[in-house]
Amino acid sequence: MSGLDKLIQGIVHKDPWSLGRLARTIDDDLPGKEEALVQLHAMGGHSRVVGITGPPGAGKSTLIGKLIREGRKRDRTIAVLAVDPTSPYSGGAVLGDRVRMQDHATDPGVFIRSLATRGHMGGLSRSVQHLIILLDAAGFDLIMLETVGVGQEEVEVKDLAQTTIFVTVPGLGDGIQAMKAGVLEIADIYLVNKADQPMADSTVKDLQTMLSMSEVRDSWVPPVLTSVATDGTGVVGVMDEMDRHFDHLEVSGGLEGWRFSVAGSTVTEAVRGRVEESIRTLLDGNSAEFRTDVERVSRKKEDPMSVARRWLAKLNFSPD
Amino acid sequence: MSGLDKLIQGIVHKDPWSLGRLARTIDDDLPGKEEALVQLHAMGGHSRVVGITGPPGAGKSTLIGKLIREGRKRDRTIAVLAVDPTSPYSGGAVLGDRVRMQDHATDPGVFIRSLATRGHMGGLSRSVQHLIILLDAAGFDLIMLETVGVGQEEVEVKDLAQTTIFVTVPGLGDGIQAMKAGVLEIADIYLVNKADQPMADSTVKDLQTMLSMSEVRDSWVPPVLTSVATDGTGVVGVMDEMDRHFDHLEVSGGLEGWRFSVAGSTVTEAVRGRVEESIRTLLDGNSAEFRTDVERVSRKKEDPMSVARRWLAKLNFSPD
């Protein structure tokens, strides 16, 4: 049996070492990655993917810690992918919330992995897609995807998750702002965490007003929930609504649509990834020459478009 | 004189119609874009670019409205690029804050443009780079770049802006969370807006503590300021610190580094953009066939990697 086969047999039993090893192969683009993904892709199809998103400080990690506990009570296996945009400048990660999740460190039904965002945006999205393929192949009942921030990133989460939960806090729920950020039409469940703080009620009301104004996409009406994740208040309700949304998807045929959209973005990202890899290899392999060219542009001796055209020619890329 | 020459002559006088026309050419990838950019790039070199970033609801747009007023008092011409991730699903924009900026609608020394985020992340970054080339060619003294969210996006802002201001609000400043979001080593100026709300002092203290713990990159010590943008409190101080940071860059040689980094990312994005355009053209032009392939992947009849390889071959892309 090959090394890869052994690892794959390992993950079927959710063996943490095999999972960690394959996750690293995927994350770091190690040899064997593509072959592994081909096999893993064929094995999956069971996991539910739930995106948990919202601004930093909203308490997402604490909430996820409590959702893990609730999910385990319901006898579900759970994986968490935390997309942690730790500084690209220092490389230093702050473990803070991660530490709280260590409660589950010895439970083989729980797997947690933190992804640093590295390199270009598309790269992150790809890595998450591939890790979901791995966790799905391992048969986790629930994969929770934690992301920071609002904006474009959420759109990518929406492509990958069946259910998206937007977590906010009192005082940040100002309706116009939320709508401006484009989150209102993205989430399936809204959650005002830290609901013991002032202004929680008005934040809930603002969200409800905005939701009542927004166009109806389908028969699902996104609920607005409250929680105090630190003491567990409201967490059971969040998991109940997650289940209710999944049932809704099953009945309404939304799961089919979701599978198609995941497949589409996985293929597109695979194409894009291959091309970007070649660009990176080219620029890294000729960095002195590239620096000289950039220097010329920065001194306005040449324009960036002409320089780009020269490098495209070196890529052997002749699209026209 | 060609149409393009006339437009370019127009922007030298900051003619709003010419500016709008060229901005649309850039935004919508209209014919003539590349030729325009080549000419515009040669003209610029004067503008300061300041990134204003932070979570939605922090009051960035209100602050920018007040900074425009302060900047005009100091006799500076000002352009604003607002990156507004309005929902890709509805296409509906909420103008809210934009409206407040209409105070300046008849002032030719002020130009405001809102960019919807569309398509892939990289695309946004490219569009912003190109619009900065346009506004720089028009000779604006100050270009303010407003972005929502934290995370990867900020890294791109940092590449484009000489000075980055991170705006937060009381209660969201929890140190670990901010550091986790990777913002602390990115901004040159920290601003706690809505400083008349409870917890403002502790948010300032949290930020200061975190900053004192972080590695020193250079001799600039990022200040932590407070403001109440709605009534203008603290806005003069923000602009003073922006000026002080610019003076620091000039003295320390940081401007050279900034010019090189902008040139580097502009060239790289131009290469990437051309390639992504080809991918999009290919997939759009063969959408029925692509859908069939995606369908096969979603039904697990084929894996996404093999499908991607087939489409790469169609791109005539032979990197190896």
Interface residues (C-beta under 8 A of the other chain):
Chain A: E34 L37 V38 H41 A42 G45 P55 P56 G57 D84 P85 T86 S87 P88 Y89 S90 V94 G96 D97 T117 H120 M121 G122 L124 V148 G149 V150 G151 Q152 E153 V155 V169 G171 L172 G173 D174 I176 Q177 A178 M179 K180 A181 G182 L184 E185 I186 Q197 P198 S214 E215 R217 E256 R259 F260 V262 A263 G264 T266 V267 T268 A270 V271 R272 R274 V275 E276 E277 S278 I279 T281 L283 F290 D293 V294 E295 V297 S298 K300 D303 P304 M305 S306 V307 A308 R309 W311 L312 L315 N316 F317 S318 P319
Chain B: E34 L37 V38 H41 A42 G45 P55 P56 G57 D84 P85 T86 S87 P88 Y89 S90 V94 G96 D97 T117 H120 M121 G122 L124 V148 G149 V150 G151 Q152 E153 V155 V169 G171 L172 G173 D174 I176 Q177 A178 M179 K180 A181 G182 L184 E185 I186 Q197 P198 S214 E215 R217 R259 F260 V262 A263 G264 T266 V267 T268 A270 V271 R272 R274 V275 E276 E277 S278 I279 T281 L283 F290 D293 V294 E295 V297 S298 K300 D303 P304 M305 S306 V307 A308 W311 L312 L315 N316 F317 S318 P319
